Amino acid sequence: MIKELDLFGVYAPPLLLHLAVAFALWRPLRMALERLGFYRLVWRPALFNLAVYVITLAGVWAVLS
């Protein structure tokens, strides 16, 4: 059964919470990789960022669900 989150009277899907948590974890990781110069080794940084975000989201989903 799908549960909904009650955010001040507005019902939101649980995926919204997972997306926010994943973004909060992904953003500092991205900044750290930029400072380390890791993106010089990556062919397509935007695609790499998307892949890392999706992996982070899957990890958050596995932990919180």
C-alpha positions as CSV (number, residue, x, y, z in Angstrom):
1,M,0.0,0.0,0.0
2,I,1.3,3.4,-0.9
3,K,1.5,5.9,1.9
4,E,1.3,9.6,1.5
5,L,3.2,12.3,3.4
6,D,1.1,15.0,5.0
7,L,3.1,18.2,4.6
8,F,1.1,20.9,6.3
9,G,-2.2,19.7,4.8
10,V,-0.8,18.9,1.4
11,Y,-0.4,15.2,0.5
12,A,2.8,14.3,-1.3
13,P,4.2,11.0,-2.5
14,P,7.0,9.5,-0.6
15,L,9.2,9.7,-3.6
16,L,9.4,13.5,-3.0
17,L,11.1,13.0,0.3
18,H,13.5,10.5,-1.2
19,L,14.3,12.9,-4.0
20,A,15.1,15.7,-1.5
21,V,17.3,13.5,0.7
22,A,19.2,12.2,-2.4
23,F,19.7,15.7,-3.6
24,A,21.0,16.7,-0.1
25,L,23.5,13.9,-0.2
26,W,24.5,14.3,-3.9
27,R,25.2,18.0,-3.8
28,P,28.2,17.9,-1.4
29,L,29.5,14.8,-3.2
30,R,29.4,16.7,-6.5
31,M,31.2,19.7,-4.9
32,A,33.9,17.4,-3.5
33,L,34.5,15.8,-6.9
34,E,34.8,19.2,-8.5
35,R,37.4,20.3,-6.0
36,L,39.4,17.2,-6.4
37,G,39.5,17.6,-10.2
38,F,37.7,14.3,-10.8
39,Y,35.7,15.7,-13.7
40,R,38.8,16.0,-15.9
41,L,38.7,12.2,-16.1
42,V,35.0,12.0,-17.0
43,W,33.9,12.0,-20.6
44,R,30.4,13.5,-20.1
45,P,30.1,15.3,-16.7
46,A,26.4,15.9,-17.0
47,L,25.7,12.2,-17.7
48,F,28.0,11.2,-14.9
49,N,26.2,13.6,-12.5
50,L,22.8,12.1,-13.5
51,A,24.1,8.5,-13.0
52,V,25.5,9.4,-9.6
53,Y,22.2,11.0,-8.6
54,V,20.2,8.0,-9.7
55,I,22.5,5.7,-7.7
56,T,22.2,7.9,-4.7
57,L,18.4,8.0,-5.1
58,A,18.4,4.2,-5.3
59,G,20.5,4.0,-2.1
60,V,18.2,6.4,-0.3
61,W,15.1,4.4,-1.5
62,A,16.6,1.2,-0.2
63,V,17.4,2.6,3.2
64,L,14.2,4.6,3.8
65,S,11.7,2.1,2.3
